[in-house]
Amino acid sequence: MPTEPKLPEIQRGTEVFAVDPLTIRAHFEVDYIHSYKQDTPLFHGLAKRKLMGSHCKKCKYRYATPRSHCMYCGGKTEWFDLPIEGRVHSWTVCYFAAEEFLKEVPFTLVLVEFAGVNTLFLSRLIGLEQKDMKVGMKVKAKFRRKATWSVRDVYFVSAEE
Ligand SMILES: [Zn+2]
């Protein structure tokens, strides 16, 4: 009697986290090649140790987190240099994060406000304990020496005397 063809059994076990609904671990890894498109000047600026914002030519609204078009009037924006120093608007200490940053917890995220700019800039703040943080305290941008071409190329430290 001829034998039916069959696939070989897989010897590696599968980790089951729950039976119903069946929940298993699946490894997922992917490399993206993506364009920063209209945000490109922001990253070129970071590599040159500059913060770049955008402002609306029509209504003059100024964005610390740049955007190509104004969220109020739809007008096209233009780039401008943000100041390197700003003030703490608020902050939070993160005890959990995306997998990439888990090894760095706890870390502090800060919303920085700049004089004459209408929106805030989210970044990492280092070198201060939570007990020493104050709303309104002066902070200044620092830049990584080697660009990673991401927003992680900038972080803030205290600029208080
Ligand atoms: Zn506008």
Backbone and ligand atoms as CSV (ligand in chain L), in Angstrom:
chain,resi,resn,atom,element,x,y,z
A,1,MET,N,N,0.842,-1.185,0.000
A,1,MET,CA,C,0.000,0.000,0.000
A,1,MET,C,C,0.886,1.247,0.000
A,2,PRO,N,N,0.649,2.172,-0.990
A,2,PRO,CA,C,1.517,3.377,-1.063
A,2,PRO,C,C,1.261,4.305,0.128
A,3,THR,N,N,2.299,4.972,0.580
A,3,THR,CA,C,2.131,5.921,1.691
A,3,THR,C,C,1.818,7.303,1.135
A,4,GLU,N,N,0.944,8.024,1.834
A,4,GLU,CA,C,0.614,9.392,1.421
A,4,GLU,C,C,1.773,10.322,1.762
A,5,PRO,N,N,2.008,11.295,0.881
A,5,PRO,CA,C,3.073,12.250,1.235
A,5,PRO,C,C,2.651,13.097,2.427
A,6,LYS,N,N,3.565,13.471,3.260
A,6,LYS,CA,C,3.228,14.380,4.365
A,6,LYS,C,C,4.425,15.238,4.746
A,7,LEU,N,N,4.118,16.413,5.245
A,7,LEU,CA,C,5.168,17.337,5.681
A,7,LEU,C,C,5.825,16.782,6.935
A,8,PRO,N,N,7.117,17.073,7.115
A,8,PRO,CA,C,7.759,16.628,8.357
A,8,PRO,C,C,7.212,17.418,9.546
A,9,GLU,N,N,7.183,16.777,10.692
A,9,GLU,CA,C,6.731,17.482,11.894
A,9,GLU,C,C,7.746,18.568,12.269
A,10,ILE,N,N,7.248,19.676,12.836
A,10,ILE,CA,C,8.129,20.744,13.320
A,10,ILE,C,C,8.549,20.387,14.741
A,11,GLN,N,N,9.844,20.360,14.987
A,11,GLN,CA,C,10.353,19.897,16.271
A,11,GLN,C,C,10.322,20.968,17.357
A,12,ARG,N,N,10.346,22.250,16.918
A,12,ARG,CA,C,10.347,23.348,17.887
A,12,ARG,C,C,8.946,23.491,18.488
A,13,GLY,N,N,8.853,23.657,19.789
A,13,GLY,CA,C,7.562,23.838,20.436
A,13,GLY,C,C,7.045,25.255,20.271
A,14,THR,N,N,5.762,25.450,20.477
A,14,THR,CA,C,5.162,26.775,20.412
A,14,THR,C,C,4.678,27.139,21.799
A,15,GLU,N,N,5.046,28.333,22.235
A,15,GLU,CA,C,4.659,28.817,23.555
A,15,GLU,C,C,3.193,29.255,23.506
A,16,VAL,N,N,2.355,28.652,24.317
A,16,VAL,CA,C,0.940,28.992,24.343
A,16,VAL,C,C,0.659,29.805,25.606
A,17,PHE,N,N,0.137,31.003,25.442
A,17,PHE,CA,C,-0.149,31.896,26.572
A,17,PHE,C,C,-1.579,31.748,27.066
A,18,ALA,N,N,-2.481,31.409,26.172
A,18,ALA,CA,C,-3.875,31.177,26.545
A,18,ALA,C,C,-4.457,30.191,25.542
A,19,VAL,N,N,-5.435,29.410,26.020
A,19,VAL,CA,C,-6.016,28.376,25.168
A,19,VAL,C,C,-7.226,28.901,24.395
A,20,ASP,N,N,-8.039,29.728,25.059
A,20,ASP,CA,C,-9.248,30.231,24.401
A,20,ASP,C,C,-9.490,31.691,24.773
A,21,PRO,N,N,-9.252,32.659,23.930
A,21,PRO,CA,C,-8.804,32.442,22.560
A,21,PRO,C,C,-7.336,32.036,22.543
A,22,LEU,N,N,-6.978,31.194,21.608
A,22,LEU,CA,C,-5.609,30.701,21.503
A,22,LEU,C,C,-4.663,31.881,21.295
A,23,THR,N,N,-3.674,31.982,22.168
A,23,THR,CA,C,-2.745,33.104,22.130
A,23,THR,C,C,-1.329,32.554,22.172
A,24,ILE,N,N,-0.572,32.816,21.106
A,24,ILE,CA,C,0.800,32.306,21.018
A,24,ILE,C,C,1.774,33.445,20.722
A,25,ARG,N,N,3.038,33.150,20.938
A,25,ARG,CA,C,4.076,34.139,20.595
A,25,ARG,C,C,4.416,33.976,19.116
A,26,ALA,N,N,4.533,35.135,18.407
A,26,ALA,CA,C,4.983,35.122,17.020
A,26,ALA,C,C,6.066,36.187,16.894
A,27,HIS,N,N,7.243,35.784,16.473
A,27,HIS,CA,C,8.327,36.742,16.316
A,27,HIS,C,C,8.061,37.577,15.078
A,28,PHE,N,N,8.248,38.901,15.205
A,28,PHE,CA,C,7.976,39.790,14.095
A,28,PHE,C,C,9.081,40.814,14.035
A,29,GLU,N,N,9.741,40.933,12.921
A,29,GLU,CA,C,10.824,41.902,12.781
A,29,GLU,C,C,10.819,42.395,11.342
A,30,VAL,N,N,10.957,43.698,11.200
A,30,VAL,CA,C,10.920,44.248,9.844
A,30,VAL,C,C,11.799,45.498,9.796
A,31,ASP,N,N,12.475,45.698,8.695
A,31,ASP,CA,C,13.227,46.931,8.464
A,31,ASP,C,C,12.414,47.799,7.513
A,32,TYR,N,N,12.287,49.060,7.867
A,32,TYR,CA,C,11.571,49.994,7.006
A,32,TYR,C,C,12.566,50.889,6.280
A,33,ILE,N,N,12.335,51.121,5.036
A,33,ILE,CA,C,13.032,52.196,4.336
A,33,ILE,C,C,11.942,53.209,4.043
A,34,HIS,N,N,12.018,54.355,4.742
A,34,HIS,CA,C,10.950,55.336,4.582
A,34,HIS,C,C,11.525,56.720,4.425
A,35,SER,N,N,10.751,57.583,3.832
A,35,SER,CA,C,11.170,58.959,3.576
A,35,SER,C,C,10.614,59.890,4.649
A,36,TYR,N,N,11.390,60.873,5.043
A,36,TYR,CA,C,10.870,61.909,5.934
A,36,TYR,C,C,10.142,62.996,5.140
A,37,LYS,N,N,10.258,62.921,3.840
A,37,LYS,CA,C,9.558,63.825,2.921
A,37,LYS,C,C,9.648,65.272,3.397
A,38,GLN,N,N,8.496,65.915,3.669
A,38,GLN,CA,C,8.506,67.352,4.000
A,38,GLN,C,C,9.146,67.650,5.354
A,39,ASP,N,N,9.363,66.612,6.196
A,39,ASP,CA,C,9.988,66.824,7.506
A,39,ASP,C,C,11.516,66.758,7.441
A,40,THR,N,N,12.061,66.524,6.278
A,40,THR,CA,C,13.514,66.371,6.107
A,40,THR,C,C,14.325,67.505,6.731
A,41,PRO,N,N,13.951,68.784,6.559
A,41,PRO,CA,C,14.756,69.856,7.168
A,41,PRO,C,C,14.882,69.748,8.687
A,42,LEU,N,N,13.868,69.192,9.359
A,42,LEU,CA,C,13.949,69.005,10.810
A,42,LEU,C,C,15.160,68.129,11.148
A,43,PHE,N,N,15.350,67.034,10.428
A,43,PHE,CA,C,16.414,66.080,10.739
A,43,PHE,C,C,17.783,66.582,10.277
A,44,HIS,N,N,17.803,67.288,9.152
A,44,HIS,CA,C,19.059,67.939,8.744
A,44,HIS,C,C,19.458,68.969,9.802
A,45,GLY,N,N,18.458,69.685,10.349
A,45,GLY,CA,C,18.725,70.677,11.399
A,45,GLY,C,C,19.307,70.022,12.644
A,46,LEU,N,N,18.721,68.915,13.075
A,46,LEU,CA,C,19.217,68.230,14.274
A,46,LEU,C,C,20.673,67.808,14.086
A,47,ALA,N,N,21.007,67.335,12.894
A,47,ALA,CA,C,22.391,66.914,12.624
A,47,ALA,C,C,23.343,68.109,12.672
A,48,LYS,N,N,22.803,69.334,12.422
A,48,LYS,CA,C,23.620,70.553,12.500
A,48,LYS,C,C,23.448,71.249,13.849
A,49,ARG,N,N,22.861,70.535,14.823
A,49,ARG,CA,C,22.638,71.064,16.170
A,49,ARG,C,C,21.709,72.276,16.168
A,50,LYS,N,N,20.663,72.170,15.382
A,50,LYS,CA,C,19.651,73.230,15.318
A,50,LYS,C,C,18.270,72.622,15.485
A,51,LEU,N,N,17.397,73.363,16.154
A,51,LEU,CA,C,15.994,72.959,16.235
A,51,LEU,C,C,15.227,73.777,15.200
A,52,MET,N,N,14.417,73.103,14.431
A,52,MET,CA,C,13.663,73.789,13.385
A,52,MET,C,C,12.166,73.703,13.689
A,53,GLY,N,N,11.512,74.847,13.610
A,53,GLY,CA,C,10.061,74.887,13.722
A,53,GLY,C,C,9.500,75.358,12.398
A,54,SER,N,N,8.175,75.497,12.344
A,54,SER,CA,C,7.587,76.044,11.121
A,54,SER,C,C,6.543,77.076,11.516
A,55,HIS,N,N,6.373,78.067,10.645
A,55,HIS,CA,C,5.348,79.072,10.934
A,55,HIS,C,C,4.487,79.304,9.708
A,56,CYS,N,N,3.237,79.622,9.995
A,56,CYS,CA,C,2.252,79.823,8.929
A,56,CYS,C,C,2.433,81.225,8.355
A,57,LYS,N,N,2.599,81.299,7.050
A,57,LYS,CA,C,2.781,82.603,6.402
A,57,LYS,C,C,1.496,83.416,6.477
A,58,LYS,N,N,0.349,82.716,6.487
A,58,LYS,CA,C,-0.941,83.398,6.418
A,58,LYS,C,C,-1.377,83.936,7.785
A,59,CYS,N,N,-1.466,83.060,8.802
A,59,CYS,CA,C,-2.011,83.493,10.097
A,59,CYS,C,C,-0.923,83.659,11.164
A,60,LYS,N,N,0.338,83.365,10.808
A,60,LYS,CA,C,1.501,83.590,11.691
A,60,LYS,C,C,1.606,82.625,12.875
A,61,TYR,N,N,0.781,81.559,12.887
A,61,TYR,CA,C,0.876,80.576,13.964
A,61,TYR,C,C,2.233,79.892,13.869
A,62,ARG,N,N,2.884,79.685,15.013
A,62,ARG,CA,C,4.244,79.130,15.016
A,62,ARG,C,C,4.265,77.773,15.716
A,63,TYR,N,N,4.815,76.781,15.022
A,63,TYR,CA,C,4.833,75.398,15.496
A,63,TYR,C,C,6.236,74.983,15.943
A,64,ALA,N,N,6.342,74.484,17.177
A,64,ALA,CA,C,7.623,73.931,17.633
A,64,ALA,C,C,7.817,72.531,17.056
A,65,THR,N,N,6.723,71.812,16.862
A,65,THR,CA,C,6.778,70.540,16.142
A,65,THR,C,C,6.298,70.856,14.735
A,66,PRO,N,N,7.233,70.897,13.798
A,66,PRO,CA,C,6.886,71.447,12.491
A,66,PRO,C,C,5.835,70.644,11.731
A,67,ARG,N,N,5.116,71.350,10.899
A,67,ARG,CA,C,4.135,70.742,10.006
A,67,ARG,C,C,4.149,71.532,8.705
A,68,SER,N,N,3.815,70.864,7.630
A,68,SER,CA,C,3.919,71.513,6.320
A,68,SER,C,C,2.791,72.502,6.073
A,69,HIS,N,N,1.630,72.235,6.717
A,69,HIS,CA,C,0.491,73.136,6.540
A,69,HIS,C,C,-0.130,73.452,7.898
A,70,CYS,N,N,-0.645,74.654,8.011
A,70,CYS,CA,C,-1.216,75.162,9.264
A,70,CYS,C,C,-2.494,74.412,9.621
A,71,MET,N,N,-2.605,74.000,10.895
A,71,MET,CA,C,-3.813,73.271,11.307
A,71,MET,C,C,-4.993,74.226,11.520
A,72,TYR,N,N,-4.761,75.528,11.518
A,72,TYR,CA,C,-5.866,76.489,11.703
A,72,TYR,C,C,-6.413,77.005,10.389
A,73,CYS,N,N,-5.525,77.416,9.493
A,73,CYS,CA,C,-6.017,78.040,8.262
A,73,CYS,C,C,-5.660,77.237,7.013
A,74,GLY,N,N,-4.862,76.170,7.180
A,74,GLY,CA,C,-4.505,75.351,6.022
A,74,GLY,C,C,-3.387,75.935,5.181
A,75,GLY,N,N,-2.877,77.098,5.581
A,75,GLY,CA,C,-1.813,77.755,4.806
A,75,GLY,C,C,-0.511,76.965,4.848
A,76,LYS,N,N,0.296,77.141,3.822
A,76,LYS,CA,C,1.604,76.491,3.775
A,76,LYS,C,C,2.517,77.162,4.806
A,77,THR,N,N,3.354,76.355,5.449
A,77,THR,CA,C,4.262,76.916,6.457
A,77,THR,C,C,5.674,77.053,5.894
A,78,GLU,N,N,6.473,77.833,6.616
A,78,GLU,CA,C,7.896,77.993,6.287
A,78,GLU,C,C,8.721,77.619,7.504
A,79,TRP,N,N,9.941,77.186,7.266
A,79,TRP,CA,C,10.838,76.789,8.353
A,79,TRP,C,C,11.455,78.004,9.021
A,80,PHE,N,N,11.698,77.870,10.315
A,80,PHE,CA,C,12.487,78.890,11.029
A,80,PHE,C,C,13.291,78.185,12.119
A,81,ASP,N,N,14.351,78.840,12.595
A,81,ASP,CA,C,15.181,78.271,13.664
A,81,ASP,C,C,14.515,78.516,15.003
A,82,LEU,N,N,14.292,77.463,15.763
A,82,LEU,CA,C,13.787,77.606,17.125
A,82,LEU,C,C,14.948,78.009,18.023
A,83,PRO,N,N,14.649,78.671,19.154
A,83,PRO,CA,C,15.726,78.908,20.115
A,83,PRO,C,C,16.210,77.577,20.696
A,84,ILE,N,N,17.424,77.580,21.172
A,84,ILE,CA,C,17.984,76.362,21.778
A,84,ILE,C,C,17.513,76.237,23.236
A,85,GLU,N,N,17.158,77.367,23.827
A,85,GLU,CA,C,16.673,77.341,25.209
A,85,GLU,C,C,15.167,77.550,25.260
A,86,GLY,N,N,14.540,76.847,26.214
A,86,GLY,CA,C,13.118,77.007,26.430
A,86,GLY,C,C,12.813,76.797,27.900
A,87,ARG,N,N,11.542,76.589,28.200
A,87,ARG,CA,C,11.129,76.362,29.589
A,87,ARG,C,C,10.266,75.114,29.677
A,88,VAL,N,N,10.316,74.461,30.830
A,88,VAL,CA,C,9.509,73.261,31.053
A,88,VAL,C,C,8.038,73.666,31.149
A,89,HIS,N,N,7.229,73.108,30.270
A,89,HIS,CA,C,5.779,73.310,30.350
A,89,HIS,C,C,5.191,72.235,31.257
A,90,SER,N,N,5.627,70.993,31.047
A,90,SER,CA,C,5.265,69.875,31.918
A,90,SER,C,C,6.219,68.729,31.642
A,91,TRP,N,N,6.143,67.700,32.472
A,91,TRP,CA,C,7.014,66.536,32.270
A,91,TRP,C,C,6.351,65.312,32.866
A,92,THR,N,N,6.882,64.151,32.492
A,92,THR,CA,C,6.418,62.902,33.071
A,92,THR,C,C,7.605,61.943,33.134
A,93,VAL,N,N,7.600,61.102,34.144
A,93,VAL,CA,C,8.629,60.068,34.251
A,93,VAL,C,C,8.008,58.763,33.761
A,94,CYS,N,N,8.642,58.139,32.770
A,94,CYS,CA,C,8.116,56.907,32.173
A,94,CYS,C,C,8.756,55.692,32.830
A,95,TYR,N,N,7.917,54.827,33.354
A,95,TYR,CA,C,8.384,53.577,33.949
A,95,TYR,C,C,8.099,52.392,33.041
A,96,PHE,N,N,7.470,52.658,31.917
A,96,PHE,CA,C,7.216,51.636,30.914
A,96,PHE,C,C,7.341,52.312,29.560
A,97,ALA,N,N,7.729,51.562,28.554
A,97,ALA,CA,C,7.944,52.156,27.233
A,97,ALA,C,C,7.855,51.080,26.173
A,98,ALA,N,N,7.928,51.520,24.941
A,98,ALA,CA,C,8.008,50.577,23.834
A,98,ALA,C,C,9.278,49.732,24.017
A,99,GLU,N,N,9.279,48.541,23.430
A,99,GLU,CA,C,10.363,47.584,23.653
A,99,GLU,C,C,11.744,48.202,23.444
A,100,GLU,N,N,11.887,49.039,22.425
A,100,GLU,CA,C,13.174,49.651,22.105
A,100,GLU,C,C,13.730,50.466,23.279
A,101,PHE,N,N,12.845,51.045,24.096
A,101,PHE,CA,C,13.289,51.948,25.168
A,101,PHE,C,C,13.167,51.328,26.559
A,102,LEU,N,N,12.704,50.079,26.635
A,102,LEU,CA,C,12.486,49.451,27.946
A,102,LEU,C,C,13.746,49.455,28.809
A,103,LYS,N,N,14.904,49.234,28.195
A,103,LYS,CA,C,16.141,49.157,28.982
A,103,LYS,C,C,16.534,50.525,29.543
A,104,GLU,N,N,15.882,51.606,29.078
A,104,GLU,CA,C,16.231,52.946,29.540
A,104,GLU,C,C,15.296,53.469,30.635
A,105,VAL,N,N,14.219,52.741,30.964
A,105,VAL,CA,C,13.293,53.228,31.985
A,105,VAL,C,C,13.952,53.145,33.361
A,106,PRO,N,N,13.633,54.053,34.307
A,106,PRO,CA,C,12.743,55.183,34.090
A,106,PRO,C,C,13.470,56.323,33.375
A,107,PHE,N,N,12.740,57.043,32.522
A,107,PHE,CA,C,13.294,58.235,31.882
A,107,PHE,C,C,12.240,59.333,31.879
A,108,THR,N,N,12.697,60.553,31.676
A,108,THR,CA,C,11.807,61.714,31.759
A,108,THR,C,C,11.529,62.273,30.372
A,109,LEU,N,N,10.253,62.461,30.082
A,109,LEU,CA,C,9.847,63.176,28.873
A,109,LEU,C,C,9.408,64.565,29.291
A,110,VAL,N,N,9.753,65.552,28.500
A,110,VAL,CA,C,9.434,66.933,28.839
A,110,VAL,C,C,8.758,67.601,27.642
A,111,LEU,N,N,7.772,68.443,27.948
A,111,LEU,CA,C,7.193,69.311,26.928
A,111,LEU,C,C,7.835,70.674,27.121
A,112,VAL,N,N,8.552,71.132,26.111
A,112,VAL,CA,C,9.297,72.390,26.194
A,112,VAL,C,C,8.511,73.487,25.488
A,113,GLU,N,N,8.430,74.654,26.145
A,113,GLU,CA,C,7.810,75.812,25.490
A,113,GLU,C,C,8.899,76.810,25.148
A,114,PHE,N,N,8.769,77.430,23.983
A,114,PHE,CA,C,9.728,78.414,23.502
A,114,PHE,C,C,9.031,79.767,23.400
A,115,ALA,N,N,9.748,80.820,23.756
A,115,ALA,CA,C,9.185,82.176,23.682
A,115,ALA,C,C,8.722,82.468,22.256
A,116,GLY,N,N,7.500,82.949,22.132
A,116,GLY,CA,C,6.980,83.347,20.830
A,116,GLY,C,C,6.543,82.196,19.934
A,117,VAL,N,N,6.501,80.978,20.479
A,117,VAL,CA,C,6.096,79.823,19.685
A,117,VAL,C,C,4.806,79.272,20.295
A,118,ASN,N,N,3.842,78.916,19.454
A,118,ASN,CA,C,2.510,78.549,19.929
A,118,ASN,C,C,2.347,77.100,20.366
A,119,THR,N,N,3.211,76.199,19.911
A,119,THR,CA,C,3.058,74.803,20.325
A,119,THR,C,C,4.297,74.343,21.091
A,120,LEU,N,N,4.194,73.165,21.684
A,120,LEU,CA,C,5.247,72.629,22.549
A,120,LEU,C,C,6.080,71.600,21.789
A,121,PHE,N,N,7.257,71.305,22.334
A,121,PHE,CA,C,8.152,70.322,21.725
A,121,PHE,C,C,8.394,69.203,22.728
A,122,LEU,N,N,8.095,67.962,22.339
A,122,LEU,CA,C,8.279,66.796,23.210
A,122,LEU,C,C,9.678,66.234,23.027
A,123,SER,N,N,10.363,66.025,24.144
A,123,SER,CA,C,11.718,65.499,24.059
A,123,SER,C,C,12.075,64.779,25.343
A,124,ARG,N,N,13.265,64.217,25.386
A,124,ARG,CA,C,13.803,63.575,26.579
A,124,ARG,C,C,14.506,64.630,27.403
A,125,LEU,N,N,14.413,64.544,28.737
A,125,LEU,CA,C,15.165,65.415,29.628
A,125,LEU,C,C,16.046,64.532,30.489
A,126,ILE,N,N,17.325,64.891,30.605
A,126,ILE,CA,C,18.230,64.067,31.411
A,126,ILE,C,C,18.944,64.925,32.457
A,127,GLY,N,N,19.467,64.269,33.472
A,127,GLY,CA,C,20.323,64.928,34.451
A,127,GLY,C,C,19.602,65.549,35.624
A,128,LEU,N,N,18.284,65.388,35.717
A,128,LEU,CA,C,17.533,65.954,36.839
A,128,LEU,C,C,16.699,64.869,37.497
A,129,GLU,N,N,16.605,64.945,38.825
A,129,GLU,CA,C,15.698,64.054,39.539
A,129,GLU,C,C,14.319,64.709,39.534
A,130,GLN,N,N,13.296,63.882,39.654
A,130,GLN,CA,C,11.935,64.417,39.617
A,130,GLN,C,C,11.718,65.485,40.694
A,131,LYS,N,N,12.333,65.301,41.874
A,131,LYS,CA,C,12.158,66.279,42.963
A,131,LYS,C,C,12.746,67.643,42.604
A,132,ASP,N,N,13.651,67.677,41.639
A,132,ASP,CA,C,14.276,68.941,41.242
A,132,ASP,C,C,13.606,69.596,40.040
A,133,MET,N,N,12.598,68.940,39.490
A,133,MET,CA,C,11.898,69.480,38.313
A,133,MET,C,C,10.904,70.548,38.756
A,134,LYS,N,N,10.769,71.578,37.939
A,134,LYS,CA,C,9.787,72.622,38.208
A,134,LYS,C,C,9.197,73.101,36.885
A,135,VAL,N,N,7.885,73.331,36.884
A,135,VAL,CA,C,7.267,73.953,35.717
A,135,VAL,C,C,7.882,75.338,35.563
A,136,GLY,N,N,8.252,75.690,34.373
A,136,GLY,CA,C,8.816,77.013,34.094
A,136,GLY,C,C,10.331,77.067,34.181
A,137,MET,N,N,10.968,75.980,34.627
A,137,MET,CA,C,12.431,76.041,34.727
A,137,MET,C,C,13.068,76.057,33.339
A,138,LYS,N,N,14.224,76.725,33.272
A,138,LYS,CA,C,14.922,76.847,31.989
A,138,LYS,C,C,15.616,75.540,31.620
A,139,VAL,N,N,15.464,75.160,30.351
A,139,VAL,CA,C,16.148,73.983,29.822
A,139,VAL,C,C,16.779,74.353,28.476
A,140,LYS,N,N,17.797,73.603,28.126
A,140,LYS,CA,C,18.435,73.851,26.826
A,140,LYS,C,C,18.639,72.538,26.079
A,141,ALA,N,N,18.602,72.659,24.758
A,141,ALA,CA,C,18.753,71.482,23.902
A,141,ALA,C,C,20.210,71.069,23.805
A,142,LYS,N,N,20.420,69.776,23.793
A,142,LYS,CA,C,21.739,69.198,23.521
A,142,LYS,C,C,21.524,68.210,22.377
A,143,PHE,N,N,22.592,67.950,21.651
A,143,PHE,CA,C,22.454,67.095,20.473
A,143,PHE,C,C,23.478,65.964,20.530
A,144,ARG,N,N,23.054,64.811,20.065
A,144,ARG,CA,C,23.998,63.693,19.988
A,144,ARG,C,C,25.080,64.043,18.980
A,145,ARG,N,N,26.294,63.617,19.287
A,145,ARG,CA,C,27.416,63.904,18.396
A,145,ARG,C,C,27.252,63.164,17.065
A,146,LYS,N,N,26.785,61.929,17.144
A,146,LYS,CA,C,26.562,61.144,15.932
A,146,LYS,C,C,25.066,61.101,15.646
A,147,ALA,N,N,24.671,61.648,14.527
A,147,ALA,CA,C,23.250,61.703,14.181
A,147,ALA,C,C,22.700,60.297,13.949
A,148,THR,N,N,21.499,60.051,14.491
A,148,THR,CA,C,20.781,58.812,14.180
A,148,THR,C,C,19.660,59.112,13.200
A,149,TRP,N,N,19.539,60.393,12.817
A,149,TRP,CA,C,18.496,60.845,11.896
A,149,TRP,C,C,17.114,60.541,12.452
A,150,SER,N,N,16.963,60.744,13.761
A,150,SER,CA,C,15.654,60.584,14.394
A,150,SER,C,C,15.498,61.704,15.422
A,151,VAL,N,N,14.294,61.854,15.984
A,151,VAL,CA,C,14.078,62.905,16.990
A,151,VAL,C,C,14.867,62.623,18.264
A,152,ARG,N,N,15.433,61.415,18.367
A,152,ARG,CA,C,16.270,61.105,19.529
A,152,ARG,C,C,17.640,61.769,19.443
A,153,ASP,N,N,17.902,62.493,18.361
A,153,ASP,CA,C,19.177,63.206,18.241
A,153,ASP,C,C,19.204,64.453,19.118
A,154,VAL,N,N,18.064,64.851,19.651
A,154,VAL,CA,C,18.019,66.009,20.551
A,154,VAL,C,C,17.469,65.575,21.904
A,155,TYR,N,N,17.975,66.194,22.960
A,155,TYR,CA,C,17.443,65.982,24.311
A,155,TYR,C,C,17.684,67.272,25.078
A,156,PHE,N,N,17.110,67.383,26.243
A,156,PHE,CA,C,17.229,68.627,27.004
A,156,PHE,C,C,17.877,68.384,28.361
A,157,VAL,N,N,18.549,69.425,28.841
A,157,VAL,CA,C,19.147,69.432,30.172
A,157,VAL,C,C,18.769,70.746,30.850
A,158,SER,N,N,18.991,70.833,32.143
A,158,SER,CA,C,18.689,72.067,32.864
A,158,SER,C,C,19.577,73.200,32.380
A,159,ALA,N,N,18.991,74.401,32.292
A,159,ALA,CA,C,19.777,75.596,31.969
A,159,ALA,C,C,19.670,76.584,33.121
A,160,GLU,N,N,19.223,76.083,34.293
A,160,GLU,CA,C,19.129,76.931,35.477
A,160,GLU,C,C,20.533,77.219,35.982
A,161,GLU,N,N,20.739,78.405,36.500
A,161,GLU,CA,C,22.073,78.776,37.014
A,161,GLU,C,C,22.249,78.165,38.401
L,1,ZN,ZN,ZN,-2.325,79.506,9.540
